[in-house]
């Protein structure tokens, strides 16, 4: 299915205007359950509303009525999406000439993590064949995803409950994401719904310190965030306790 939408200057639809839950049906096909509140979005009442679902090269679009009269479609099965766990969603409002009037940023939803909106997963987890790698960070539509190797038996249980796994993977993942956004991409940590800025707000709350502008200072700031993250989750204590129980 080809997208033929003409992009113009547009309004941003905030994450808080949409909530999307993802579930797996008895046939194994994912189905999404959306809730939209577009009352605060500056868009014409007659604008057409669409929800787009995408994973890698697969894509589907769903007609959701108008801004004035939103309508959730009855058929919401993602039969053309080549994923059994996570999907990227975006909401768009277009006019009768297919010009985009308003759009949201992409958000990745996992069928395990539930809905989005006021609770946004900064680091969704996906399982894929990674060859000899145990894990990696993949950026899907600008959002970081923690990918784990599904060739390793029991890795889902390890990711959920093993303190050694948490201690060895998550601090390193946080460091990699912040390094990408701050040192490679040069994010300024503005107050927006862009993924780098959402991460910066989380990191600032973690250390209760402003984002420095100098690259060397940013490297030290990332170190402080990782240290604070480990302290908040008592990473070393949990790993020592796991070793004692082994």
Secondary structure per residue as TSV (DSSP state, phi and psi in degrees):
chain	resnum	aa	ss	phi	psi
A	1	X	-	360.0	126.0
A	2	X	-	-96.6	140.2
A	3	X	-	-93.4	128.3
A	4	X	-	-126.2	72.4
A	5	X	-	-118.7	131.7
A	6	X	E	-90.1	123.4
A	7	X	E	-90.6	133.5
A	8	X	E	-130.0	-179.2
A	9	X	E	-59.8	132.3
A	10	X	E	-139.1	167.2
A	11	X	E	-88.9	146.0
A	12	X	E	-88.1	129.3
A	13	X	-	-89.2	117.8
A	14	X	-	-71.2	157.1
A	15	X	G	-58.3	-32.5
A	16	X	G	-67.7	-11.4
A	17	X	G	-83.5	-7.5
A	18	X	E	-138.2	144.2
A	19	X	E	-131.7	130.3
A	20	X	E	-133.1	123.8
A	21	X	E	-106.7	146.6
A	22	X	E	-125.4	131.1
A	23	X	E	-137.6	156.6
A	24	X	E	-102.4	126.4
A	25	X	-	-77.1	174.0
A	26	X	T	-61.3	-25.8
A	27	X	T	-86.4	2.1
A	28	X	S	87.8	-8.1
A	29	X	-	-84.4	136.8
A	30	X	E	-73.4	144.0
A	31	X	E	-130.4	139.5
A	32	X	E	-109.7	147.5
A	33	X	E	-123.3	103.2
A	34	X	E	-97.7	157.2
A	35	X	E	-137.2	125.8
A	36	X	E	-117.8	139.5
A	37	X	-	-132.5	95.6
A	38	X	-	-100.6	14.8
A	39	X	T	-62.8	-29.9
A	40	X	T	-95.0	3.0
A	41	X	S	-89.3	128.2
A	42	X	-	-80.3	83.9
A	43	X	S	-144.1	150.4
A	44	X	-	-59.0	144.2
A	45	X	T	-61.1	-29.2
A	46	X	T	-87.5	0.7
A	47	X	-	-61.6	138.6
A	48	X	E	-81.8	137.6
A	49	X	E	-107.6	131.2
A	50	X	E	-129.5	143.5
A	51	X	E	-108.7	126.6
A	52	X	E	-106.9	135.2
A	53	X	E	-117.5	136.9
A	54	X	E	-150.1	143.9
A	55	X	E	-144.6	113.4
A	56	X	T	54.1	-115.6
A	57	X	T	-93.5	0.4
A	58	X	E	-100.6	145.6
A	59	X	E	-152.4	141.0
A	60	X	E	-141.1	150.4
A	61	X	E	-130.3	140.1
A	62	X	E	-125.0	128.6
A	63	X	E	-77.5	122.8
A	64	X	E	-118.4	32.8
A	65	X	E	79.2	-143.3
A	66	X	E	-122.1	171.2
A	67	X	S	-61.4	-41.8
A	68	X	T	-67.8	-41.4
A	69	X	T	-130.3	77.0
A	70	X	B	-64.9	143.7
A	71	X	-	-137.9	118.7
A	72	X	-	-81.4	123.0
A	73	X	-	-66.3	145.9
A	74	X	S	-69.2	-38.9
A	75	X	-	-90.0	107.6
A	76	X	-	-127.1	20.7
A	77	X	B	-74.7	134.4
A	78	X	-	-93.2	61.4
A	79	X	T	-68.9	-20.5
A	80	X	T	-103.1	5.5
A	81	X	-	-94.0	123.7
A	82	X	-	-87.5	66.0
A	83	X	-	-156.8	147.1
A	84	X	S	-116.1	13.3
A	85	X	S	-142.8	-49.9
A	86	X	E	-127.3	150.7
A	87	X	E	-144.6	143.2
A	88	X	E	-89.7	134.1
A	89	X	E	-122.9	148.5
A	90	X	E	-146.0	142.4
A	91	X	E	-105.8	134.5
A	92	X	E	-132.1	147.5
A	93	X	E	-119.2	127.4
A	94	X	E	-127.5	158.6
A	95	X	-	-93.5	-173.5
A	96	X	T	-72.3	-8.2
A	97	X	T	-103.7	14.6
A	98	X	-	69.5	17.6
A	99	X	E	-82.0	137.4
A	100	X	E	-78.2	121.0
A	101	X	E	-96.2	-32.4
A	102	X	E	-154.7	148.0
A	103	X	E	-154.2	155.4
A	104	X	-	-98.2	164.7
A	105	X	-	-73.0	159.5
A	106	X	-	-65.8	144.1
A	107	X	E	-135.3	134.7
A	108	X	E	-92.1	127.3
A	109	X	E	-115.8	135.4
A	110	X	E	-106.7	142.1
A	111	X	T	-69.9	-16.1
A	112	X	T	-84.4	-34.0
A	113	X	T	-86.9	-15.4
A	114	X	-	91.3	-138.6
A	115	X	-	-92.4	173.0
A	116	X	-	-125.7	178.9
A	117	X	S	129.4	-110.2
A	118	X	S	-72.4	-18.7
A	119	X	S	-114.0	99.0
A	120	X	-	-104.9	129.4
A	121	X	-	-78.4	114.2
A	122	X	S	-72.2	-26.9
A	123	X	S	-138.4	78.8
A	124	X	E	-63.1	156.5
A	125	X	E	-112.4	134.8
A	126	X	E	-130.7	157.5
A	127	X	E	-121.1	128.9
A	128	X	E	-150.3	168.2
A	129	X	-	-79.6	107.9
A	130	X	-	-106.0	16.1
A	131	X	T	66.2	-122.3
A	132	X	T	-93.9	1.0
A	133	X	-	-82.6	141.1
A	134	X	S	-81.6	-41.6
A	135	X	E	-152.4	164.2
A	136	X	E	-160.7	161.9
A	137	X	E	-99.4	125.5
A	138	X	E	-118.2	137.4
A	139	X	E	-101.7	113.5
A	140	X	E	-109.8	108.8
A	141	X	T	61.1	31.1
A	142	X	T	89.7	-14.4
A	143	X	E	-95.8	131.0
A	144	X	E	-73.2	140.8
A	145	X	E	-128.1	134.8
A	146	X	E	-86.9	112.0
A	147	X	E	-100.6	132.3
A	148	X	E	-117.1	148.7
A	149	X	E	-77.7	112.7
A	150	X	T	-75.4	-2.0
A	151	X	T	-80.6	-11.8
A	152	X	S	-91.2	115.4
A	153	X	T	-62.1	131.3
A	154	X	T	79.0	11.8
A	155	X	H	-67.2	-27.7
A	156	X	H	-64.3	-43.1
A	157	X	H	-67.1	-37.3
A	158	X	H	-60.5	-44.6
A	159	X	H	-64.1	-32.3
A	160	X	H	-79.9	-37.3
A	161	X	H	-133.4	-8.9
A	162	X	-	-86.5	116.9
A	163	X	H	-66.1	-31.7
A	164	X	H	-66.3	-39.9
A	165	X	H	-61.2	-47.6
A	166	X	H	-58.4	-45.3
A	167	X	H	-65.4	-35.5
A	168	X	H	-88.1	-24.9
A	169	X	H	-101.3	-51.2
A	170	X	H	-69.2	-42.7
A	171	X	H	-59.9	-39.7
A	172	X	H	-66.7	-36.8
A	173	X	H	-65.7	-43.0
A	174	X	H	-60.2	-43.5
A	175	X	H	-62.4	-42.4
A	176	X	H	-65.4	-42.4
A	177	X	H	-64.9	-47.1
A	178	X	H	-65.0	-36.9
A	179	X	H	-63.9	-41.6
A	180	X	I	-61.9	-50.9
A	181	X	I	-69.9	-41.2
A	182	X	I	-88.4	-44.8
A	183	X	I	-95.2	-34.1
A	184	X	I	-90.9	-46.7
A	185	X	S	-88.7	-18.6
A	186	X	-	70.2	37.7
A	187	X	-	-61.5	143.8
A	188	X	-	-99.1	-2.5
A	189	X	-	68.7	41.4
A	190	X	-	-73.1	164.7
A	191	X	S	-86.9	84.0
A	192	X	S	-143.7	-179.5
A	193	X	S	-93.0	9.1
A	194	X	S	-69.0	146.3
A	195	X	H	-59.4	-42.7
A	196	X	H	-57.9	-38.1
A	197	X	H	-72.6	-35.2
A	198	X	H	-62.4	-41.7
A	199	X	H	-66.3	-39.3
A	200	X	H	-63.7	-39.3
A	201	X	H	-64.4	-41.0
A	202	X	H	-62.1	-44.5
A	203	X	H	-66.4	-40.2
A	204	X	H	-62.4	-39.0
A	205	X	H	-66.3	-32.5
A	206	X	H	-65.8	-40.7
A	207	X	H	-107.5	-7.9
A	208	X	T	53.2	47.3
A	209	X	-	-146.8	144.1
A	210	X	-	-69.0	156.3
A	211	X	-	-75.5	123.2
A	212	X	-	-72.9	157.9
A	213	X	S	-92.5	-27.6
A	214	X	S	-77.8	137.9
A	215	X	H	-61.3	-42.4
A	216	X	H	-63.8	-41.5
A	217	X	H	-66.4	-32.9
A	218	X	H	-66.4	-37.1
A	219	X	H	-61.2	-43.7
A	220	X	H	-66.4	-36.3
A	221	X	H	-64.2	-41.2
A	222	X	H	-60.8	-43.0
A	223	X	H	-56.4	-44.0
A	224	X	H	-63.2	-38.9
A	225	X	H	-63.7	-45.0
A	226	X	H	-63.7	-42.4
A	227	X	H	-60.7	-44.8
A	228	X	H	-64.7	-39.8
A	229	X	H	-60.6	-46.5
A	230	X	H	-63.8	-39.2
A	231	X	H	-66.6	-41.8
A	232	X	H	-63.1	-35.8
A	233	X	T	-97.1	6.7
A	234	X	T	48.2	51.1
A	235	X	H	-61.6	-47.8
A	236	X	H	-64.6	-41.7
A	237	X	H	-61.8	-42.6
A	238	X	H	-66.1	-37.6
A	239	X	H	-70.3	-39.2
A	240	X	H	-62.9	-41.3
A	241	X	H	-64.5	-37.2
A	242	X	H	-66.0	-38.6
A	243	X	H	-65.8	-38.0
A	244	X	H	-67.7	-33.6
A	245	X	H	-79.7	-16.5
A	246	X	-	-70.0	360.0
